[in-house]
Amino acid sequence: MSGPIQTLYTQIETAIVDRLRLGLGSMVRSVSSYGGELDDDLGVIAAALPAAWVTFGGVTNSRRTSTSRQKFRCEGKFVVMVGDRNGRGEQASRQGGVQASEVGTYPLLYAVRRLLASQDLGLPIEAFTPARVRTLFNTKVARQALSVFAAEFDTVWIESALDLGRWPAPVDADDPDQVFATYQGKLDSPYPDLDRVGLHVYPTPPAQEDPAVTDVVQLNTEESP
């Protein structure tokens, strides 16, 4: 495998990270996909701040959205965690300090919501709706006050189901279903391309059983093997 399998979840998370890296500039030391950093020792967390982390918060609802019953409208959530530290105290860790380097988590929250609200990141999703903001922790380690918040963003996308009884049939390396081929899951052959359409024209109202005009529209001009 040359890299992560590009599911829509991966694409959204990566696009959020990229936009925040550009938008937040020197407000943070880093913006990255969350990898359990907040489970580390508080001293390790403090050394990394100010920072932002992005993760997928899950699918909160799915419902059928087409007459074919093969498409689902999925409501999902992404979470951006921001944190900062300040030796002046808890208030300064949240509100920021007198120096430009003392950004504070409140300005970070504003900046993140400003950069992501009503954006679709060029992906097949509904633009983000800013949602709940939660305190993860306000605490002290040594002489440093730490403040970390989580900002949630809601979006919607469409997922397609397999036809009844079908198995995945990836058509190329960029197909998300390629994950099944990569890990030796059971596969189907792709559906054959539509290469012709039969056309029958009847009078209105029909005065005879046989069509007045019969034709075949050839869609593929290449010669069949």
C-alpha positions as CSV (number, residue, x, y, z in Angstrom):
1,M,0.0,0.0,0.0
2,S,1.4,3.4,-1.0
3,G,-0.6,5.4,1.6
4,P,-3.8,5.6,3.6
5,I,-6.9,4.3,1.9
6,Q,-8.8,7.4,0.9
7,T,-12.2,6.9,2.4
8,L,-14.3,10.0,2.6
9,Y,-13.6,10.1,6.4
10,T,-9.9,10.3,5.6
11,Q,-10.3,12.9,3.0
12,I,-12.4,15.2,5.3
13,E,-10.0,14.8,8.2
14,T,-7.0,15.5,6.0
15,A,-8.7,18.5,4.4
16,I,-9.5,20.0,7.8
17,V,-5.9,19.6,8.9
18,D,-4.6,21.3,5.8
19,R,-7.0,24.2,6.0
20,L,-6.2,24.8,9.7
21,R,-2.4,24.6,9.1
22,L,-2.7,27.3,6.6
23,G,-5.2,29.4,8.4
24,L,-3.9,29.3,12.0
25,G,-0.3,30.1,11.0
26,S,1.9,30.7,14.0
27,M,-1.0,30.7,16.5
28,V,-0.1,27.0,17.1
29,R,3.0,24.9,17.0
30,S,1.3,22.1,15.1
31,V,-2.0,20.9,13.5
32,S,-2.3,17.2,13.1
33,S,-4.7,14.2,13.1
34,Y,-5.3,13.2,16.7
35,G,-3.2,10.3,17.8
36,G,-3.9,10.0,21.5
37,E,-1.7,13.0,22.5
38,L,-4.1,14.1,25.2
39,D,-3.6,10.7,26.9
40,D,0.0,11.5,27.5
41,D,1.5,12.8,30.8
42,L,0.4,16.4,31.4
43,G,4.0,17.6,31.1
44,V,4.3,16.1,27.6
45,I,1.0,17.7,26.6
46,A,2.1,21.1,28.0
47,A,5.3,21.0,26.0
48,A,3.4,20.6,22.7
49,L,1.0,23.5,23.3
50,P,-0.4,25.6,21.7
51,A,-1.6,23.0,19.2
52,A,-4.7,21.7,17.4
53,W,-5.7,18.1,16.7
54,V,-8.5,16.8,14.4
55,T,-10.5,13.6,14.6
56,F,-13.6,11.9,13.2
57,G,-16.4,12.1,15.8
58,G,-18.6,9.4,14.2
59,V,-21.8,9.1,12.2
60,T,-24.7,10.4,14.2
61,N,-27.6,9.4,11.9
62,S,-28.2,7.6,8.6
63,R,-31.4,7.3,6.6
64,R,-32.5,6.3,3.1
65,T,-32.7,9.1,0.6
66,S,-33.5,7.7,-2.8
67,T,-36.4,5.7,-4.4
68,S,-33.9,3.0,-5.2
69,R,-33.3,2.6,-1.5
70,Q,-29.6,2.2,-2.3
71,K,-28.4,5.6,-1.1
72,F,-28.1,6.9,2.5
73,R,-28.0,10.4,3.8
74,C,-25.3,10.3,6.5
75,E,-24.9,12.9,9.2
76,G,-21.4,13.0,10.7
77,K,-19.3,14.9,13.2
78,F,-15.7,16.0,13.1
79,V,-13.9,17.4,16.2
80,V,-11.1,19.9,16.5
81,M,-9.3,20.0,19.8
82,V,-7.3,23.1,20.7
83,G,-5.0,23.7,23.7
84,D,-2.7,26.3,25.1
85,R,-0.7,26.8,28.3
86,N,0.3,29.9,30.2
87,G,2.4,30.6,33.3
88,R,0.2,33.6,34.3
89,G,-2.7,31.4,35.2
90,E,-5.8,29.6,34.0
91,Q,-7.5,32.8,32.8
92,A,-4.6,33.7,30.6
93,S,-4.4,30.2,29.2
94,R,-8.0,30.7,28.0
95,Q,-8.1,34.3,27.1
96,G,-4.5,34.9,26.0
97,G,-1.8,37.0,27.5
98,V,-0.1,40.3,26.8
99,Q,2.4,38.8,24.4
100,A,1.6,37.6,20.8
101,S,2.9,34.1,21.7
102,E,0.2,33.9,24.4
103,V,-2.7,33.2,22.1
104,G,-5.2,31.5,24.5
105,T,-7.8,28.8,23.8
106,Y,-10.7,31.3,23.3
107,P,-9.0,33.0,20.3
108,L,-8.1,29.6,19.0
109,L,-11.7,28.4,19.2
110,Y,-12.8,31.5,17.4
111,A,-10.2,31.0,14.7
112,V,-11.1,27.4,14.1
113,R,-14.8,28.0,13.9
114,R,-14.2,31.0,11.7
115,L,-12.1,28.9,9.3
116,L,-14.4,25.9,9.1
117,A,-18.0,27.1,9.4
118,S,-19.9,26.9,6.1
119,Q,-16.9,25.3,4.3
120,D,-17.1,22.1,2.3
121,L,-13.3,21.9,1.6
122,G,-14.0,21.0,-2.0
123,L,-15.4,17.6,-1.0
124,P,-18.9,16.0,-1.7
125,I,-20.3,17.0,1.6
126,E,-22.6,19.6,3.0
127,A,-20.8,22.7,4.3
128,F,-19.8,22.4,8.0
129,T,-22.2,23.6,10.7
130,P,-20.4,24.6,13.8
131,A,-21.9,22.7,16.8
132,R,-21.0,22.1,20.4
133,V,-17.8,23.3,22.1
134,R,-16.8,21.3,25.2
135,T,-14.1,21.8,27.9
136,L,-11.8,18.8,27.9
137,F,-9.7,20.1,30.8
138,N,-8.5,23.2,32.6
139,T,-5.7,22.3,35.0
140,K,-2.2,23.1,36.2
141,V,1.1,21.2,35.8
142,A,4.1,22.6,37.6
143,R,3.6,26.4,37.2
144,Q,1.8,26.2,33.9
145,A,-2.0,26.4,33.5
146,L,-3.4,24.2,30.7
147,S,-6.6,24.7,28.8
148,V,-8.0,22.3,26.2
149,F,-11.3,22.5,24.4
150,A,-13.1,20.4,21.7
151,A,-15.0,22.1,18.9
152,E,-17.5,19.9,17.0
153,F,-18.6,20.4,13.4
154,D,-21.5,18.6,11.7
155,T,-21.8,17.7,8.0
156,V,-23.8,15.5,5.7
157,W,-22.8,13.2,2.8
158,I,-24.3,10.5,0.7
159,E,-23.2,6.8,0.9
160,S,-24.2,4.2,-1.6
161,A,-25.1,0.6,-0.7
162,L,-24.2,-2.5,-2.7
163,D,-27.0,-4.1,-4.7
164,L,-28.7,-7.0,-3.0
165,G,-26.4,-10.0,-3.0
166,R,-23.5,-8.1,-4.6
167,W,-19.9,-8.0,-3.4
168,P,-17.6,-5.0,-3.8
169,A,-16.1,-4.5,-7.3
170,P,-13.4,-1.8,-7.3
171,V,-12.8,-0.4,-10.7
172,D,-9.4,1.3,-10.1
173,A,-6.8,2.1,-7.4
174,D,-8.6,5.2,-6.3
175,D,-11.9,3.4,-5.7
176,P,-12.7,3.4,-1.9
177,D,-13.7,-0.3,-2.4
178,Q,-10.1,-1.0,-3.2
179,V,-9.7,-1.7,0.6
180,F,-11.4,-5.1,0.0
181,A,-9.0,-6.0,-2.8
182,T,-6.0,-4.8,-0.7
183,Y,-7.0,-7.1,2.2
184,Q,-8.2,-10.1,0.1
185,G,-11.9,-9.6,0.7
186,K,-14.4,-11.4,-1.5
187,L,-15.0,-9.4,-4.7
188,D,-17.5,-9.3,-7.7
189,S,-16.7,-8.5,-11.3
190,P,-17.6,-4.9,-12.2
191,Y,-20.9,-4.5,-14.1
192,P,-20.3,-4.4,-17.8
193,D,-20.3,-1.0,-19.5
194,L,-23.6,0.0,-21.1
195,D,-22.8,0.0,-24.8
196,R,-26.2,0.1,-26.6
197,V,-29.8,1.1,-25.9
198,G,-32.8,-0.3,-27.8
199,L,-35.5,2.2,-28.9
200,H,-39.1,1.4,-29.8
201,V,-41.5,4.1,-30.8
202,Y,-45.3,3.6,-30.8
203,P,-48.0,6.0,-32.0
204,T,-50.0,7.8,-29.4
205,P,-52.3,6.1,-28.6
206,P,-50.9,2.9,-29.9
207,A,-52.9,1.6,-32.9
208,Q,-50.9,-1.6,-33.4
209,E,-48.9,-4.1,-31.4
210,D,-45.6,-3.6,-33.3
211,P,-43.7,-0.4,-32.8
212,A,-43.7,2.1,-35.7
213,V,-40.0,2.6,-35.3
214,T,-37.3,0.4,-33.9
215,D,-33.7,1.4,-33.5
216,V,-30.5,0.6,-31.5
217,V,-28.4,3.5,-30.2
218,Q,-24.7,2.4,-30.1
219,L,-22.9,3.9,-27.2
220,N,-19.5,2.3,-27.6
221,T,-18.0,2.8,-31.1
222,E,-15.1,0.5,-30.4
223,E,-15.3,-2.9,-32.0
224,S,-16.2,-5.7,-29.6
225,P,-13.5,-8.4,-29.2
